[in-house]
């Protein structure tokens, strides 16, 4: 009882100290603003320049003079600045911030909501803030919205476990901006299923080039290899070199489309660039888009190349990647579907006509594995379309023994009323074709 009472007194003292610190910061901010306003009001008209109203970044939460906002900035004020898309807020660091740590879940949820709509913030550090899996899920949702300027996220020394890592990886599937993720010093070890989600991420993401962490797993080599691949993609895009020997044909549509969109349509950070500068930057990026488009097997006409150079790079690259104009990607998609039909022909209950509903009950996947090695599936006639989950698990496990990386999760394939995601299925089937 005495220990509980002492702990309660200690927590109350910490809360009181944090509240006093926040109130003092607000009072200092208000006093500084008032002093600047009085100085501005008494200065001659000729001296009333924009510089005369500038306030230090630690003194005001609404001033646009400072390029960075850290120091004494309170979490609630930072969330408001993010929500307003303040052009001066390009870096935010709450490392070991006691105020943030007291309400980490609440502040992270609000910050993630604001971050999803922000186009200015470039780096975010939430190290040693007591973040749990719920906070990681909120940040994963924000990353899925693809904030156009955020390239570094530091979540080191928190309490993020496997569930939180999986949520972050799912968010990064649709993100083509973040390049650096720091996960050092988590209080819990990441499980093998979480590390598998990291591997699965790279079937969709070609821009994440650095993960700072320490893991002890057999999967670490595969993860490092995929990160090296992303670095090579970035290097080749910068130099205009082909990607033919880096990205398989079947994955180019999924991987390279977001990269082309990033290279050709990246918005000016904070709105500071003029229209002319944005147009010049877009024109300069056009050769990179052409390189990625050519790597995807496109055959661009001279008119398309002219449009790319003059500023319409995104439309031409998109058309090429999706198979427009007789590109090889469309042919590859049809060829993959035909291969699946040929391999599953004659199996009862299997009718492959697409890359979505035809695979939902797992029988088609089982047929592919059974055609290669029947012992891994057993008696195919005993399988039923009513047992989708067990069919999928049986097929994925069997394919994995044949060298096929498990890029699909059973739970993602059996969501009621939702067909399997087309690109995910295509990517996995491309792996099957390589090994089966």
N, C-alpha and C positions, 0 to 999 in steps of 0.2 A: 504494500500500500504506500509506504514511504517512497519507494522508487517511482511508482506511478505518479505520485504527487509531485516529486522533483522533476520528472520528465514533463509533466503538464506545465509547471512553472517555467521550465526552460523554453518550451515551445511558445508560450505566451510572451516571454521576453523577446524571443526572436521576431515574432510577428509585430510586436510593438516597435522594435528597433527598425524593422523594414518599413513600417508605416511612417515612422518619423523621418526616415531617410527620403521616402518618396515625397512627403509633404515639404521637406526642406528644399528638395530639388525644384518642386513647383513654385515655391516662394521665391527662390533665387531666379528662376526663369522669368517670373512676373516682374521682379524688381529690375532685372536687366532690360526687359522690353520697355518698361516705363522710363528708365533712364535714357535709352536710345531715343524714345519718342520725344522726351523733353528736350534733348539735345538737338533733334531734328527740327522741333518747333521753333526753337530760339535761334537757329542758324540763319544767316542771310540766304535769300533765294538763290544766289549764285553758287552757294556752297551745298545746296541740297541735292547731292548726287546720290545715285543708288548705293554707292559705297558707304555713305554716312549712316545708312540704316542697317548695315550688316551686323549680325550678332554671332557670337561664337557658337559652334555646333552643340556644345554642352549646355548652353544657356537657353536655347529656344528649340521647341519641337516643330515650329512652323516656318522657320526661316529657310530660304532656298539658296543661300550664299555658299554654304559649306558642301563640298563634294561627298562627304561621308558623314554618317550619323551613328556614332557609338558613344563610349564614355558613359555619361550620366543619363542617357536616354532611357526612360522607363518602358517596360514592355507594352503597356497600353498605348503609349504615345507612338511607339514604333509600328504597332498594328495600324493605327490611324494613318500614319504617313504612308505605309504600304497600300492601304486602301485608297488613299488619295493619289497614289502613283507619283509621289513627290520626286521630281527629277534629281534632287540632291542625295537621295538615299540609295547609294550604289553598293554599300557594304554594311552588314549588320552583324555584330559580334556580341553574343550574350554568354560567352564562355564563363562557367562557374559563377553566374549571376544568381545571388541568393534570392532576390525578389522573384526572378523568373522561376527558380527551382521550387519555390513554395507552392506555385500554382502552375506547374509545367504543363499538365494536360489541358487546362483551360486556355493558357496563353498560346500553346502550340496549335490548338484547334482554331483559334481566332487568327493566328498568324498564317496558318496554312490556307484558310479561306481567302485572306487578303492576297497572299502570294500567288494564288491561282490566276488572279486578274492583273498582276503587276508586270510591267514591262521594263523596269528600271534596275531592280536589285540584281547584282552580279554574284555576290558571295554571301552565304549565310552560315554562321557558326553557332551551334547550339550544344557545344561540348560541355560535359559536366553539369547538365541541367536536370538530371533525374528523369530523362525521357523514358517512357515505357513503350510497349507494343502499340497501345492505343494512339500515342503521339506519332509513332512511325506510320501507322495507317493513315492518319490525317495528312502527314507529309507526302505519303505515297499518292493520295488523291490529288494533292496540289501538283506533284510532279507529272501526273497523268494529263493535267491541263496544259503542260508544256510551256511554262513561263519562258518567254523568248530571250531573256538576258541572263538567267541564272546558270552559271557554269560550275560552281563549286558549292558543295554542301558538307559541312563538318558536323558529324553526330557522334564523335568519339567520347569514350568514358561515360556511357549512359547505361540503361538497363534494357536495351533492345535485344530480344531473343529471336528465335527462328520465325515466329509468326510475324514479327515486325519486319524482318528482312524480306520475307516473302511478299509482304504488302509493298515494300519499297520497290522490289523487282517488278511487280505487276504495274506499278505506276510508271516505271521507266520504260515499259514496252512502247508507250506512245510518246516518249520524250526524246527529242533529237537535239537538245541544247546542253544538258548537264554532261560535263566531261570528267569531273573529279568528285568522288564520294569517299569520305573518311569515316571508317567504322572501327577504329582502334579502341582497345580497352573496354569492351562490353563486359558486363558482370556475368553474363551467361554465354555458354558456348553455342555456336550455331550448329544445328543438326544437319544430317546429310540431306534431308528433304529440302531444307532451306538453300543449301549449296546447289542442289539440282535446279532450283528456281533461278539461281544466278546463271547457270549454264543455259537454261531455256531462254533467258532474257536476250542472249546474243543472237537468237534467231530473228529478233525484231530490231535490235539496237546496234547501230554501227558508229555511235558517237561517244560512248562511255570509254575513256582511254586510261583511267586510273582509279583503282580501288585500294585505299590504304587500310589494311587490316592484317591480322595474323591468324591463320587458320591451320589446323592440323588435320588434313584429310587427303585421301587419294584423289579427290576431285580438284585439288588445287592446281595441279599441272594443266588440266583441261581449261580451267578458268583463266590461268595466266596465258595460255595459248590463244584464247579468244580475245583477251585484252590486247595482246600483241597484234592480232589481226586487225582490230579497230584502229590501233595506232598506225598500222601500215596503210589502211584505207585513208586515214586523214592525211598521211604523208603523200600518198599518190594523188589525192585530189588537189593538194596544194601545188604539186608539180605538174599536174595534167597528164599523169601516166595512166595506162590501162589497168583495170582491176580484174581482167579475165582470169588470172591465175590465183586470185585471192578469194573471190566470192563465187560459189557455184551458180550456174545459170538459174537453177530453180529458186534460189534465195535472193536474186538481185532485185526482183520487184518489191519484196518485203523490206529488204535492207536499204537499198539505194534511193528509193523514192523519198523517205524523210530527209536523207542527207542532201538531195538535190533541192528540196524545198527550203532547207536551212541555208544552203549556199546562195540561192537565188532570191529568196524573199525575206531574209532577216531584216526586221524593222530597225530603224535607227534607235539606239538605246536612249531612253529618256526623252525622245523627241527633240534632241538637241541638234541633230543633223538637218541641214536644209534639204529641200526637194532635189536640188541639183546635185548635192553630195550623195544623196541616196541613189539617184540615177547613175552617177558615176561608179559607185561601189557595186551596184547591181550589174552594170556592164562589165566591170572588171572580174566579177565572179562567173560570168557566162562561160568562159573556157572550162571551168571546173565542172559545170553542169554538162557541157558537151562531153567531157571525158567520162563522167559517170554514165551518161546516156549511151555512149558508144560501148562501154563495158557491159551494159545490159543487153547488148546485141542489137541496138537500133541501127537502121539504115536511113540516115537523115538525108533528105534532098538538099540541093544547094539553096533552095528557098527557105527551108527550115533552118539551115545554118545561118542564113542572113537574119532571120527573125531572132535566133539566139543571140547574135552579136548586137542587134539593135535594141534589145531589152526584153524580148518575149521569151526568155530562156525557159521559164517554168512550163509554159504550155507545150513547147516543143519537146522538152525532156519528159514531161508527163505522158504525152502521146507516145513517145518512143518506148518508155518503160512499160506501158500498158499494152504494147503490142500494136499500136497504130502504125499504119503505113507498111504493114507486112513485116514488122520486127520479129526477132527470134523468140522473144519472151512468150508471145501468144502461141507460137508453134510449140514451144516447150510445154506450155500448159495443156494443150490438146494431146501432145505426145504422152505426157504423164498420165492423163485420164485413160488414154487408150491402153497403156501398159497395165494399169490397174484392172481394166476390163478383161484383158487377156489373162492376167494371172488369177483372177477370181472366177473365170468362166466355168460353169458346170457345178458350182457349189450351191447347194440348196439354201434358199432364203437370202441369197446375195445378188443384188442387182445394182451395180455401180453406174450411176448416171451423172453424179456431180461430186463436189468436194465438201458437202455439208451433210445433208440428211442421209445419204447413202452409207455413212460411216457411224451414225449415231448409236446403233445397237451393238457395235463391235464385231459383228459377224464377218464383215469385209476385211477387217484387220486380221482376224483369226485365219481367214482364207489365205491371205498373203503369206503368213508365217507357215501355215499348214502346207502350202504349195512348195515351200522351200525345205521344210523339215517337219514332217507330220508328227514326229514323236513329241515335239514341244507343245502341240495342241491336243493330241490324243484323238479320240473318236469324234470327228466333227459333227456327226449326225446327232450327238447328244446335246449339242449347243442349242440354245433357244434365244430368240430375239427379245424375250421378256426379261432376260438376265443381262442387261446391257453392261452394268458395272463389272460383273465377274468376267464377261467376255472381253471387255476392254483391258482389264488387268491381266488376263491370261495372254492376250495378244501382245501387249506392251512388254510384259516380262519375257515372253518368248523371243520377241524381236531384239530385246536388249542382249540376250544371250548370243544373238547372231551379229552383234556389233552396232545395232541401231541405237543411237542416243535417244533417251526418253524425253522427247520435246513436248509431249502432251500430258496433261493430268486428267485422270479419270473424272474428277469432279467437274472439270470444265466442259466435258463432253456430254454430261447427263443433266444439265440444267433444264428443269421442266419448262416447256414452251419456247425454249431458245435453241435454235440449231447450232451445231458446232461452228466455230469461227473458221471461215474458208481458208484464209492465209495460213493459219496455224496447221490445219490439216494438210495443206499443200506442202508446207515446209517439212512436216514429218514424213509424208509419203515420198518426198524427194530423197530423204535419208534412207527410207526403205528400198527405194529403187537402186541406190548405190550399193547396198549390202545384200539385197535379196535377189 
